[in-house]
Amino acid sequence: MALIPSTMVPLGTPAPDFRLPDTDGRLVSLSDFAQSPVLVVAFLCNHCPYVKHIRHSFAQLARDYQPQGVAVVAINSNDPVFYPEDSKEKMAEEKQTAGYCFPYLFDETQAVAQAYQAACTPDFFVYDQHRCLIYRGQMDASRPGNGKPNNGGDLRAALDAALAGQPVRREQIPSMGCNIKWKPGREPAYNSR
């Protein structure tokens, strides 16, 4: 397991478009969230211990903020050939086990992960109503075994600021987790920084 940080894409970067299937086979696009003032795009997977560590608190965060208009979508870009636990079929089980109340999408070609410059799982991106990046980085400082609160503090602070029309703090800490499991020959150049 390679442990790497998120790439910290420049703030203000527009959200790349996507159209991916969810666990029910329904296609979900970026435009489906057009009415939401804030959008969270999370790159997750099923097997990573860093995702397993935060999955229930992230599900709770989504339940807390969706009534306020925040849209949440998660994307799994891992190669299911070498990591069958991350297959599309297993994603439906994971969605139920984790309590996800948002679409969980499968990025089979890994093109969406590359467009977002996603590097690890979990990796979080928050966009304003114009779909410009206002936050990227960790959910909070909690990691498996470090004893820090697993409460989504950093991500919640960003969402609270965005919903209040306030600027999000520019000092942001990278997320940390397992590297995205790229298909042979698909590993992007940014992943080797």
RARAHU-V92334 format. One record per residue. N is the residue number from 1. RES is the residue in one small letter. PSI is psi as a letter, one per 30 degrees, with the letter a starting at -180 (none if undefined). OMEGA is omega as a letter, one per 30 degrees, with the letter a starting at -180 (999 if undefined). Layout:
n=N res=RES psi=PSI omega=OMEGA
n=N res=RES psi=PSI omega=OMEGA
//
This chain:
n=1 res=m psi=j omega=l
n=2 res=a psi=k omega=l
n=3 res=l psi=k omega=a
n=4 res=i psi=l omega=l
n=5 res=p psi=l omega=l
n=6 res=s psi=l omega=a
n=7 res=t psi=f omega=a
n=8 res=m psi=i omega=l
n=9 res=v psi=k omega=a
n=10 res=p psi=k omega=l
n=11 res=l psi=k omega=a
n=12 res=g psi=f omega=l
n=13 res=t psi=k omega=l
n=14 res=p psi=k omega=l
n=15 res=a psi=k omega=l
n=16 res=p psi=k omega=l
n=17 res=d psi=l omega=l
n=18 res=f psi=l omega=l
n=19 res=r psi=j omega=a
n=20 res=l psi=l omega=l
n=21 res=p psi=k omega=l
n=22 res=d psi=a omega=a
n=23 res=t psi=f omega=l
n=24 res=d psi=g omega=a
n=25 res=g psi=f omega=l
n=26 res=r psi=k omega=l
n=27 res=l psi=k omega=a
n=28 res=v psi=k omega=a
n=29 res=s psi=l omega=l
n=30 res=l psi=e omega=a
n=31 res=s psi=f omega=l
n=32 res=d psi=f omega=a
n=33 res=f psi=g omega=a
n=34 res=a psi=f omega=a
n=35 res=q psi=f omega=a
n=36 res=s psi=k omega=a
n=37 res=p psi=f omega=a
n=38 res=v psi=k omega=l
n=39 res=l psi=k omega=l
n=40 res=v psi=k omega=l
n=41 res=v psi=j omega=a
n=42 res=a psi=k omega=l
n=43 res=f psi=j omega=a
n=44 res=l psi=l omega=l
n=45 res=c psi=a omega=a
n=46 res=n psi=e omega=a
n=47 res=h psi=f omega=a
n=48 res=c psi=k omega=l
n=49 res=p psi=f omega=l
n=50 res=y psi=e omega=l
n=51 res=v psi=e omega=l
n=52 res=k psi=e omega=a
n=53 res=h psi=e omega=a
n=54 res=i psi=f omega=a
n=55 res=r psi=e omega=a
n=56 res=h psi=e omega=l
n=57 res=s psi=e omega=l
n=58 res=f psi=e omega=l
n=59 res=a psi=e omega=l
n=60 res=q psi=e omega=l
n=61 res=l psi=e omega=l
n=62 res=a psi=e omega=l
n=63 res=r psi=e omega=l
n=64 res=d psi=e omega=a
n=65 res=y psi=f omega=l
n=66 res=q psi=e omega=l
n=67 res=p psi=f omega=l
n=68 res=q psi=g omega=l
n=69 res=g psi=f omega=l
n=70 res=v psi=k omega=l
n=71 res=a psi=k omega=a
n=72 res=v psi=k omega=l
n=73 res=v psi=k omega=l
n=74 res=a psi=k omega=a
n=75 res=i psi=k omega=l
n=76 res=n psi=j omega=a
n=77 res=s psi=g omega=a
n=78 res=n psi=l omega=l
n=79 res=d psi=j omega=a
n=80 res=p psi=f omega=l
n=81 res=v psi=e omega=l
n=82 res=f psi=f omega=a
n=83 res=y psi=i omega=a
n=84 res=p psi=f omega=l
n=85 res=e psi=f omega=l
n=86 res=d psi=g omega=l
n=87 res=s psi=l omega=l
n=88 res=k psi=e omega=a
n=89 res=e psi=e omega=a
n=90 res=k psi=f omega=a
n=91 res=m psi=e omega=l
n=92 res=a psi=e omega=l
n=93 res=e psi=e omega=a
n=94 res=e psi=e omega=l
n=95 res=k psi=e omega=a
n=96 res=q psi=e omega=a
n=97 res=t psi=e omega=a
n=98 res=a psi=f omega=a
n=99 res=g psi=g omega=l
n=100 res=y psi=k omega=l
n=101 res=c psi=g omega=a
n=102 res=f psi=l omega=l
n=103 res=p psi=k omega=l
n=104 res=y psi=j omega=a
n=105 res=l psi=l omega=a
n=106 res=f psi=j omega=a
n=107 res=d psi=i omega=a
n=108 res=e psi=e omega=a
n=109 res=t psi=f omega=a
n=110 res=q psi=g omega=a
n=111 res=a psi=e omega=a
n=112 res=v psi=e omega=l
n=113 res=a psi=e omega=l
n=114 res=q psi=e omega=l
n=115 res=a psi=e omega=l
n=116 res=y psi=f omega=a
n=117 res=q psi=h omega=l
n=118 res=a psi=k omega=a
n=119 res=a psi=f omega=a
n=120 res=c psi=l omega=l
n=121 res=t psi=k omega=g
n=122 res=p psi=l omega=l
n=123 res=d psi=k omega=a
n=124 res=f psi=k omega=l
n=125 res=f psi=k omega=l
n=126 res=v psi=k omega=a
n=127 res=y psi=k omega=l
n=128 res=d psi=a omega=a
n=129 res=q psi=f omega=l
n=130 res=h psi=g omega=a
n=131 res=r psi=h omega=l
n=132 res=c psi=k omega=a
n=133 res=l psi=k omega=l
n=134 res=i psi=f omega=l
n=135 res=y psi=k omega=l
n=136 res=r psi=k omega=a
n=137 res=g psi=a omega=a
n=138 res=q psi=l omega=l
n=139 res=m psi=e omega=l
n=140 res=d psi=a omega=a
n=141 res=a psi=g omega=a
n=142 res=s psi=k omega=l
n=143 res=r psi=l omega=l
n=144 res=p psi=k omega=l
n=145 res=g psi=f omega=a
n=146 res=n psi=f omega=l
n=147 res=g psi=g omega=l
n=148 res=k psi=l omega=a
n=149 res=p psi=k omega=l
n=150 res=n psi=i omega=a
n=151 res=n psi=g omega=l
n=152 res=g psi=g omega=a
n=153 res=g psi=e omega=a
n=154 res=d psi=e omega=a
n=155 res=l psi=e omega=l
n=156 res=r psi=e omega=l
n=157 res=a psi=e omega=l
n=158 res=a psi=e omega=a
n=159 res=l psi=e omega=l
n=160 res=d psi=e omega=l
n=161 res=a psi=e omega=a
n=162 res=a psi=e omega=a
n=163 res=l psi=f omega=l
n=164 res=a psi=g omega=a
n=165 res=g psi=g omega=l
n=166 res=q psi=l omega=l
n=167 res=p psi=k omega=l
n=168 res=v psi=k omega=l
n=169 res=r psi=k omega=a
n=170 res=r psi=f omega=l
n=171 res=e psi=j omega=a
n=172 res=q psi=k omega=a
n=173 res=i psi=k omega=a
n=174 res=p psi=k omega=l
n=175 res=s psi=l omega=a
n=176 res=m psi=k omega=l
n=177 res=g psi=a omega=l
n=178 res=c psi=k omega=l
n=179 res=n psi=l omega=l
n=180 res=i psi=k omega=a
n=181 res=k psi=j omega=a
n=182 res=w psi=k omega=l
n=183 res=k psi=l omega=l
n=184 res=p psi=k omega=l
n=185 res=g psi=f omega=a
n=186 res=r psi=f omega=a
n=187 res=e psi=k omega=a
n=188 res=p psi=l omega=a
n=189 res=a psi=e omega=a
n=190 res=y psi=f omega=a
n=191 res=n psi=f omega=a
n=192 res=s psi=g omega=l
n=193 res=r psi=none omega=999
//
